[in-house]
Structures are given as structure tokens and as C-alpha cells.
Amino acid sequence: MHLTKFYSGLYAENVWLWVPDHDVEDPSSTQITVYPGRGLLDESQSGTFWLIGTAVEHHTLYEYQFAHTRNVFAGQIQTETAYYQPNPSAPVPFPFVASLNDPRFPSLTATDGNLTIPDADGWGLRIVHSNNILIYGAGLYSFSDNYSTTCSNQGNGEVCQYRNFEVISSNAITVYNLNTVGTHEMIEVDGQNVAYYGDNLDGFVDTIALFRTSS
């Protein structure tokens, strides 16, 4: 879903941008692998969007990306990283496209002590060169490593994905009630990790009540 540069004034409620991981017409729900490039891209220059109860799941490069936009309210958003990643890792099979503000993935893995964690899975949420973005409730979930869910089991170190939420050169960003699963570093701001899962344990999920950048 692409909100283009000169588009504004969208109200979207109860929208699920889902890429299937199983065949819904098969009584056995047979597992399938589909490779879509991008989830929701908002690059409206004027913005003014309301996204209420939306979800974006199983895309290759990212689920939500707000790029060069402003004035967005997103309430109760949800993402799931593609279950097949990191086999292959992003950006395979989609090459980097600068005009779409695609993310780059400089390394395939990251380490923390004796842990090796996938670092080229699709982002759940990216906010890039944007202003005045309010997110009221977010669940950014990374359950799998090549379809295995061991990496997200409680107590296993949240090693499905190294990072899942990125902010770059953006102001007045507010996120209430951020919940992640399977993600080792919960938030990255301008290339720096600022929220480690181990400091925010909340049962099966890891939770931050309020995250805010300067205005």
C-alpha cells in the first residue's frame, strides 16, 4: 500500500495488509512462502492520516514505513516479520531502490556475547525524515527464524531478529505501549540502539510504556 507524495487525508480502520503464510483454501492450512517487497509506505508530504486498528505482516523489506511525511496518528498497529526470514535475508529477492527510501542491510547477523542473531530481517516499523508521528499502541512481532519459533520462546534471549523499529532523522515521534516479541534491540535511533529487550521484560512480550523523541 503506497500513500504517495501528494496524497493526504486518509482514514483507514480495521485494515489488514497480510501476505499469506498458509493456504487458506486448503483444509490442512498448508504452509506456503510468498515474497512481497514492501508493506505500507507513507511518503505524503502533507500527511494527515489516521490509521486505526491496522496490521501489516510478512513483507520482505518492512511492514510500516513513514518516509518524509508528517501528521500521522496510528492506533493499535501490529506487524509480523516474514516467517521464512532469514532464509533468505532481506533484501533478497528485492534490490535496493533509493527513490522508495528502501532500507539497507549492511550485515546479515549481529552478535551479543555468544549469541548470533539475524540482522537482515524486514523492519516492523521505520520512521525516516518524518515529523509529528503518534503511535498509540504497537505490537511488533518476530516469532520465527526460518519457520522455527524456538527463537521467540520466553527466556531464549529474543533472538529471532536483532532490531525491528528504526527512527532516522525524525522529530516529534511518540509511541505509547510498544510491545515486541523475538527482537533483541527494541528501538534504534539514528544508528544507535536505545532500548534493550532485557531491560523491558513483560512476560512473553517486552514492553515500553512511552518512547518519545525531541520536537
Backbone as numpy.savetxt, mean C-alpha at the origin, in Angstrom:
# Nx Ny Nz CAx CAy CAz Cx Cy Cz
-7.59 2.28 -11.66 -8.44 3.46 -11.66 -7.55 4.68 -11.66
-7.76 5.58 -12.62 -6.87 6.72 -12.81 -7.67 8.01 -12.70
-7.37 8.81 -11.68 -7.94 10.14 -11.53 -6.94 11.12 -12.13
-7.25 11.64 -13.29 -6.28 12.37 -14.08 -6.08 13.81 -13.59
-5.13 14.51 -14.19 -4.67 15.80 -13.69 -5.77 16.85 -13.62
-6.72 16.81 -14.53 -7.73 17.87 -14.59 -9.09 17.40 -14.10
-9.10 16.30 -13.37 -10.34 15.75 -12.83 -10.47 16.16 -11.36
-11.71 16.40 -10.89 -11.91 16.73 -9.48 -13.34 16.43 -9.08
-13.57 16.45 -7.76 -14.93 16.36 -7.26 -15.52 14.97 -7.20
-14.70 13.95 -7.03 -15.22 12.57 -7.00 -15.65 12.19 -5.59
-16.82 11.57 -5.48 -17.25 10.91 -4.25 -17.41 9.43 -4.59
-16.62 8.58 -3.92 -16.68 7.13 -4.17 -16.91 6.43 -2.84
-17.92 5.58 -2.80 -18.27 4.87 -1.57 -18.44 3.38 -1.87
-17.89 2.55 -0.98 -18.04 1.10 -1.10 -17.54 0.61 -2.46
-16.31 0.98 -2.78 -15.68 0.59 -4.05 -14.54 -0.38 -3.74
-14.54 -1.50 -4.43 -13.52 -2.54 -4.22 -12.81 -2.79 -5.54
-11.57 -2.33 -5.64 -10.75 -2.54 -6.84 -9.91 -3.79 -6.59
-10.50 -4.93 -6.88 -9.92 -6.22 -6.51 -9.43 -6.96 -7.74
-8.20 -7.43 -7.67 -7.69 -8.35 -8.68 -7.80 -9.75 -8.10
-8.49 -10.66 -8.77 -8.77 -11.96 -8.17 -7.52 -12.80 -7.95
-7.49 -13.46 -6.80 -6.45 -14.43 -6.50 -7.01 -15.85 -6.57
-8.32 -15.96 -6.83 -8.95 -17.26 -7.01 -10.12 -17.12 -7.98
-10.49 -18.20 -8.59 -11.56 -18.22 -9.59 -12.91 -18.26 -8.88
-13.63 -17.14 -8.92 -14.88 -17.05 -8.17 -16.00 -17.87 -8.81
-15.81 -18.32 -10.05 -16.83 -19.14 -10.71 -16.55 -20.63 -10.57
-15.46 -20.95 -9.91 -15.09 -22.34 -9.67 -15.52 -22.72 -8.25
-16.36 -23.75 -8.09 -16.79 -24.14 -6.73 -15.62 -24.45 -5.80
-14.47 -24.82 -6.37 -13.30 -25.12 -5.54 -12.45 -23.89 -5.26
-12.84 -22.72 -5.80 -12.07 -21.48 -5.62 -10.60 -21.68 -5.96
-10.35 -22.22 -7.13 -8.98 -22.52 -7.56 -8.11 -21.27 -7.56
-6.92 -21.39 -6.98 -5.98 -20.27 -6.94 -5.54 -19.89 -8.34
-5.53 -18.59 -8.62 -5.02 -18.09 -9.90 -4.07 -16.93 -9.62
-3.22 -16.64 -10.59 -2.28 -15.52 -10.47 -2.50 -14.59 -11.65
-2.83 -13.34 -11.34 -3.09 -12.31 -12.35 -2.13 -11.15 -12.07
-1.58 -10.55 -13.13 -0.57 -9.51 -12.97 -1.10 -8.17 -13.49
-1.77 -7.39 -12.65 -2.16 -6.02 -13.03 -1.07 -5.05 -12.62
-0.94 -3.95 -13.33 0.16 -3.04 -13.05 -0.04 -2.16 -11.84
-1.11 -1.36 -11.85 -1.28 -0.30 -10.86 -2.69 -0.33 -10.30
-2.82 0.13 -9.06 -4.14 0.19 -8.44 -4.82 1.51 -8.71
-5.09 2.29 -7.66 -5.73 3.59 -7.80 -4.65 4.67 -7.85
-4.62 5.41 -8.95 -3.68 6.52 -9.13 -4.46 7.83 -9.17
-4.20 8.68 -8.18 -4.80 10.01 -8.13 -3.70 11.03 -8.37
-3.76 11.71 -9.52 -2.81 12.78 -9.81 -3.53 14.06 -10.19
-4.72 14.26 -9.62 -5.50 15.46 -9.89 -4.82 16.68 -9.27
-4.67 17.73 -10.04 -3.99 18.93 -9.55 -4.86 19.73 -8.59
-6.17 19.64 -8.72 -7.06 20.36 -7.81 -7.61 19.46 -6.71
-7.65 18.16 -6.97 -8.09 17.21 -5.96 -9.56 17.37 -5.62
-9.82 17.39 -4.30 -11.18 17.42 -3.75 -11.89 16.11 -4.05
-11.45 15.07 -3.33 -12.01 13.73 -3.47 -12.41 13.19 -2.11
-13.50 12.42 -2.11 -13.94 11.70 -0.92 -13.99 10.22 -1.27
-13.19 9.44 -0.60 -13.16 7.99 -0.81 -13.61 7.35 0.50
-14.79 6.76 0.49 -15.41 6.25 1.72 -15.55 4.73 1.60
-14.86 4.01 2.46 -14.98 2.56 2.45 -14.51 1.94 1.15
-13.28 2.26 0.74 -12.74 1.71 -0.50 -11.60 0.75 -0.19
-11.36 -0.15 -1.13 -10.27 -1.11 -0.98 -9.62 -1.33 -2.34
-8.31 -1.52 -2.34 -7.55 -1.80 -3.56 -6.60 -2.94 -3.23
-6.66 -4.03 -4.02 -5.94 -5.23 -3.62 -5.28 -5.93 -4.81
-4.06 -6.43 -4.56 -3.36 -7.41 -5.40 -2.80 -6.85 -6.70
-2.42 -5.56 -6.72 -1.76 -4.99 -7.88 -0.24 -5.09 -7.72
0.48 -4.93 -8.81 1.91 -5.20 -8.81 2.74 -4.09 -8.18
2.54 -2.83 -8.62 3.41 -1.73 -8.19 2.92 -1.04 -6.93
1.62 -0.85 -6.82 1.04 -0.21 -5.64 -0.47 -0.42 -5.66
-1.08 -0.16 -4.49 -2.54 -0.19 -4.40 -3.09 1.24 -4.51
-2.79 2.11 -3.54 -3.17 3.52 -3.62 -1.91 4.36 -3.87
-2.01 5.28 -4.83 -0.95 6.26 -5.00 -1.56 7.64 -5.23
-1.23 8.56 -4.33 -1.62 9.96 -4.46 -0.38 10.74 -4.88
-0.37 11.27 -6.10 0.82 11.89 -6.66 0.47 13.28 -7.21
1.14 14.30 -6.69 0.93 15.68 -7.14 -0.55 16.07 -7.03
-1.16 15.69 -5.92 -2.57 15.99 -5.72 -2.77 16.63 -4.36
-4.02 16.96 -4.04 -4.31 17.62 -2.77 -5.79 17.46 -2.44
-6.11 17.78 -1.19 -7.50 17.84 -0.74 -8.23 16.51 -0.95
-7.73 15.49 -0.24 -8.32 14.16 -0.33 -8.71 13.68 1.06
-9.93 13.18 1.18 -10.35 12.46 2.38 -10.58 11.01 1.99
-9.90 10.10 2.69 -10.07 8.67 2.44 -10.38 8.00 3.77
-11.60 7.50 3.91 -12.04 6.89 5.15 -12.15 5.39 5.04
-11.48 4.68 5.96 -11.53 3.22 6.02 -11.06 2.60 4.70
-9.79 2.81 4.38 -9.21 2.18 3.19 -8.57 0.85 3.58
-8.49 -0.04 2.62 -7.86 -1.34 2.86 -7.05 -1.76 1.64
-5.89 -2.36 1.90 -5.08 -2.92 0.81 -4.61 -4.31 1.18
-4.32 -5.10 0.14 -3.62 -6.37 0.30 -2.54 -6.44 -0.78
-1.33 -6.76 -0.36 -0.25 -6.99 -1.30 -0.53 -8.26 -2.09
-0.13 -8.26 -3.36 -0.33 -9.44 -4.21 0.27 -10.68 -3.56
-0.51 -11.75 -3.50 -0.08 -12.95 -2.77 1.13 -13.62 -3.40
1.31 -13.46 -4.72 2.43 -14.14 -5.39 3.77 -13.47 -5.10
3.76 -12.18 -4.77 5.04 -11.50 -4.55 5.75 -12.08 -3.33
7.07 -12.18 -3.37 8.01 -11.63 -4.34 8.41 -12.60 -5.46
7.49 -13.40 -5.94 7.80 -14.32 -7.03 6.82 -14.12 -8.18
7.07 -13.12 -9.07 8.25 -12.26 -9.11 8.07 -11.01 -8.25
9.18 -10.32 -8.01 9.14 -9.04 -7.33 8.68 -7.95 -8.30
8.16 -6.85 -7.74 7.93 -5.66 -8.56 9.30 -5.12 -9.00
9.40 -4.50 -10.17 8.30 -4.12 -11.05 7.93 -5.16 -12.11
8.49 -6.36 -12.05 8.13 -7.39 -13.03 6.63 -7.67 -12.93
5.92 -7.71 -14.04 6.40 -7.58 -15.42 6.19 -6.19 -16.00
6.11 -5.15 -15.16 5.80 -3.80 -15.65 7.02 -2.89 -15.50
7.54 -2.33 -16.59 8.69 -1.44 -16.49 8.31 -0.11 -15.85
9.31 0.56 -15.31 9.13 1.88 -14.70 8.66 2.89 -15.73
7.62 3.67 -15.37 7.10 4.74 -16.24 7.13 6.04 -15.44
8.06 6.92 -15.78 8.24 8.15 -15.01 7.01 9.04 -15.06
6.33 9.10 -16.21 5.18 9.98 -16.36 4.02 9.58 -15.47
4.02 8.35 -14.97 2.98 7.88 -14.06 3.45 7.89 -12.60
4.64 8.48 -12.37 5.19 8.54 -11.01 5.34 7.16 -10.38
5.72 6.19 -11.20 5.90 4.83 -10.69 6.99 4.78 -9.63
6.84 3.90 -8.66 7.91 3.69 -7.69 9.07 2.91 -8.30
10.24 3.16 -7.77 11.40 2.35 -8.11 11.67 1.37 -6.97
12.27 0.26 -7.31 12.57 -0.78 -6.33 14.06 -1.10 -6.43
14.91 -0.33 -5.73 16.36 -0.47 -5.90 16.93 -1.77 -5.34
16.25 -2.40 -4.39 16.77 -3.64 -3.83 15.65 -4.66 -3.70
15.99 -5.92 -3.85 14.99 -6.98 -3.76 14.70 -7.38 -2.33
15.70 -7.24 -1.46 15.52 -7.64 -0.06 16.16 -6.61 0.87
15.72 -6.65 2.12 16.33 -5.86 3.19 16.63 -6.81 4.34
17.56 -6.42 5.19 17.91 -7.26 6.32 17.72 -6.51 7.63
17.38 -7.27 8.65 17.32 -6.76 10.02 17.84 -7.88 10.91
19.10 -7.73 11.34 19.73 -8.82 12.07 19.88 -10.03 11.18
19.32 -11.16 11.61 19.40 -12.38 10.81 18.19 -12.57 9.91
17.33 -11.56 9.82 16.14 -11.65 8.98 16.42 -11.08 7.59
15.95 -11.77 6.57 15.97 -11.26 5.20 14.53 -11.12 4.74
14.16 -9.90 4.34 12.76 -9.55 4.13 12.57 -9.02 2.72
11.54 -9.45 1.99 11.29 -8.90 0.66 11.14 -7.38 0.68
11.84 -6.70 -0.23 11.81 -5.24 -0.26 11.42 -4.72 -1.64
10.82 -5.57 -2.45 10.36 -5.13 -3.77 8.96 -5.67 -4.03
8.12 -5.65 -3.00 6.70 -5.92 -3.16 5.98 -4.60 -3.41
4.80 -4.68 -3.99 4.04 -3.46 -4.27 3.69 -2.71 -2.99
3.70 -1.38 -3.09 3.33 -0.54 -1.95 1.83 -0.59 -1.70
1.44 -0.59 -0.43 0.03 -0.45 -0.12 -0.46 0.97 -0.33
0.37 1.94 0.09 -0.02 3.35 0.03 1.21 4.20 -0.22
1.14 5.04 -1.27 2.20 6.01 -1.56 1.58 7.40 -1.66
2.21 8.37 -1.01 1.80 9.77 -1.11 3.03 10.55 -1.56
2.95 11.12 -2.77 4.12 11.68 -3.43 3.83 13.12 -3.87
4.61 14.07 -3.36 4.46 15.48 -3.75 2.99 15.92 -3.67
2.37 15.65 -2.54 0.95 15.95 -2.37 0.73 16.71 -1.06
-0.45 17.31 -0.94 -0.75 18.14 0.21 -2.19 17.92 0.67
-2.37 18.02 1.98 -3.70 17.98 2.59 -4.42 16.67 2.27
-3.82 15.58 2.71 -4.40 14.25 2.55 -4.78 13.74 3.94
-6.05 13.45 4.15 -6.54 12.94 5.43 -7.06 11.53 5.24
-6.45 10.59 5.95 -6.88 9.19 5.89 -7.39 8.81 7.26
-8.65 8.45 7.30 -9.31 8.16 8.58 -9.59 6.66 8.65
-8.56 5.94 9.05 -8.65 4.48 9.14 -8.04 3.81 7.93
-6.95 3.04 8.16 -6.27 2.36 7.05 -5.81 0.99 7.52
-6.11 -0.03 6.72 -5.59 -1.37 6.95 -4.75 -1.77 5.76
-3.43 -1.81 5.95 -2.49 -2.15 4.88 -1.93 -3.53 5.19
-2.40 -4.53 4.45 -2.15 -5.91 4.83 -1.25 -6.62 3.82
-0.24 -7.28 4.35 0.66 -8.11 3.55 0.70 -9.47 4.22
-0.09 -10.39 3.71 -0.29 -11.67 4.37 0.67 -12.76 3.91
1.26 -12.60 2.72 1.88 -13.76 2.07 3.28 -13.47 1.54
4.03 -14.52 1.40 5.30 -14.54 0.69 5.22 -15.71 -0.28
4.96 -15.38 -1.56 4.78 -16.43 -2.57 3.71 -17.43 -2.12
2.58 -16.90 -1.68 1.39 -17.64 -1.25 1.52 -18.30 0.12
2.68 -18.29 0.73 2.82 -18.82 2.08 2.49 -17.73 3.09
1.63 -18.04 4.06 1.23 -17.03 5.06 2.03 -17.12 6.36
3.06 -17.95 6.39 3.88 -18.06 7.60 4.48 -16.72 8.00
4.81 -15.90 7.01 5.48 -14.62 7.28 4.63 -13.64 8.06
3.30 -13.82 8.04 2.42 -12.90 8.77 1.87 -13.50 10.06
2.30 -14.71 10.40 1.86 -15.29 11.66 2.34 -14.45 12.83
1.49 -14.29 13.81 1.84 -13.47 14.97 3.09 -14.03 15.64
4.06 -13.14 15.88 5.31 -13.54 16.53 6.42 -13.92 15.58
6.17 -13.88 14.27 7.18 -14.28 13.29 7.99 -13.11 12.74
7.82 -11.92 13.30 8.67 -10.80 12.92 8.16 -9.93 11.81
6.92 -10.14 11.36 6.33 -9.33 10.28 7.29 -9.23 9.10
7.51 -10.37 8.44 8.55 -10.45 7.41 8.00 -10.76 6.02
6.71 -10.51 5.80 6.19 -10.66 4.43 6.73 -9.57 3.52
6.88 -8.38 4.08 7.22 -7.20 3.27 7.95 -6.21 4.17
9.02 -5.60 3.65 9.81 -4.70 4.48 9.08 -3.39 4.75
8.51 -2.77 3.70 7.82 -1.49 3.84 6.54 -1.51 3.01
5.54 -0.71 3.45 4.25 -0.77 2.77 3.58 0.60 2.62
4.10 1.62 3.29 3.51 2.97 3.27 4.64 3.97 3.14
4.59 4.77 2.06 5.67 5.71 1.75 5.12 7.11 1.55
5.81 8.09 2.14 5.50 9.51 1.95 6.75 10.19 1.40
6.59 10.92 0.29 7.71 11.62 -0.33 7.34 13.08 -0.57
8.11 13.99 0.01 7.98 15.44 -0.27 6.53 15.90 -0.23
5.84 15.56 0.84 4.42 15.90 0.98 4.18 16.59 2.31
3.14 17.43 2.36 2.83 18.20 3.55 1.38 18.00 3.96
1.13 18.23 5.26 -0.23 18.14 5.80 -0.85 16.78 5.52
-0.10 15.73 5.84 -0.59 14.36 5.70 -0.99 13.87 7.09
-2.22 13.40 7.22 -2.72 12.90 8.49 -3.34 11.52 8.29
-2.92 10.58 9.12 -3.49 9.23 9.08 -3.90 8.85 10.49
-5.18 8.59 10.68 -5.68 8.06 11.94 -5.84 6.55 11.83
-5.47 5.86 12.90 -5.72 4.42 13.02 -5.13 3.64 11.84
-3.81 3.68 11.75 -3.09 2.89 10.75 -2.84 1.50 11.31
-3.27 0.48 10.57 -3.06 -0.91 10.96 -2.34 -1.64 9.84
-1.27 -2.35 10.19 -0.55 -3.14 9.20 -0.41 -4.58 9.69
-0.25 -5.48 8.74 0.04 -6.89 9.01 1.15 -7.32 8.07
2.14 -8.02 8.59 3.19 -8.59 7.75 4.25 -7.62 7.29
4.19 -6.37 7.75 5.12 -5.33 7.30 6.09 -4.99 8.43
7.38 -5.01 8.12 8.41 -4.83 9.14 8.55 -3.36 9.54
8.65 -2.47 8.57 8.72 -1.03 8.83 7.42 -0.41 8.34
6.64 0.15 9.24 5.27 0.54 8.92 5.17 1.79 8.06
6.10 2.75 8.24 6.04 4.02 7.51 7.44 4.43 7.10
7.56 4.89 5.86 8.81 5.49 5.38 8.51 6.92 4.93
9.30 7.89 5.40 9.14 9.29 5.02 10.44 9.77 4.41
10.38 10.16 3.15 11.55 10.69 2.43 12.77 9.78 2.59
12.53 8.49 2.44 13.62 7.51 2.46 14.03 7.03 3.83
13.40 7.52 4.89 13.76 7.13 6.25 12.62 6.35 6.91
12.95 5.23 7.51 11.95 4.47 8.27 11.64 5.21 9.57
10.35 5.43 9.85 9.98 6.21 11.03 9.05 5.45 11.97
8.65 4.23 11.62 7.74 3.49 12.50 8.00 2.00 12.35
8.59 1.42 13.39 8.95 0.00 13.41 7.80 -0.80 14.02
7.49 -1.93 13.38 6.33 -2.70 13.83 6.43 -3.09 15.30
7.66 -3.42 15.76 7.84 -3.91 17.13 7.51 -2.88 18.20
7.45 -1.61 17.82 7.07 -0.56 18.76 5.57 -0.32 18.78
4.82 -1.04 17.94 3.40 -0.75 17.77 2.55 -2.02 17.74
2.97 -3.02 18.51 2.26 -4.30 18.53 0.85 -4.14 19.09
-0.10 -4.82 18.43 -1.50 -4.71 18.84 -2.22 -6.02 18.51
-1.67 -7.13 19.01 -2.23 -8.43 18.67 -1.76 -8.86 17.29
-2.69 -9.33 16.46 -2.32 -9.78 15.12 -1.87 -8.62 14.25
-2.46 -7.44 14.44 -2.07 -6.26 13.66 -1.07 -5.43 14.46
-0.47 -4.47 13.78 0.36 -3.44 14.41 -0.33 -2.11 14.14
-0.45 -1.28 15.17 -1.35 -0.13 15.09 -0.66 1.16 15.53
-0.91 2.22 14.76 -0.51 3.58 15.12 -1.77 4.42 15.15
-2.04 5.06 16.28 -3.28 5.82 16.43 -3.29 7.07 15.55
-2.15 7.75 15.44 -2.10 8.99 14.67 -0.71 9.18 14.09
-0.66 9.41 12.78 0.57 9.79 12.09 0.30 11.10 11.36
1.23 12.06 11.51 1.00 13.37 10.91 2.32 13.98 10.48
2.34 14.58 9.29 3.50 15.34 8.86 3.24 16.82 9.08
4.27 17.62 8.97 4.12 19.06 9.17 3.31 19.67 8.04
2.69 20.79 8.33 1.90 21.48 7.32 2.71 22.53 6.58
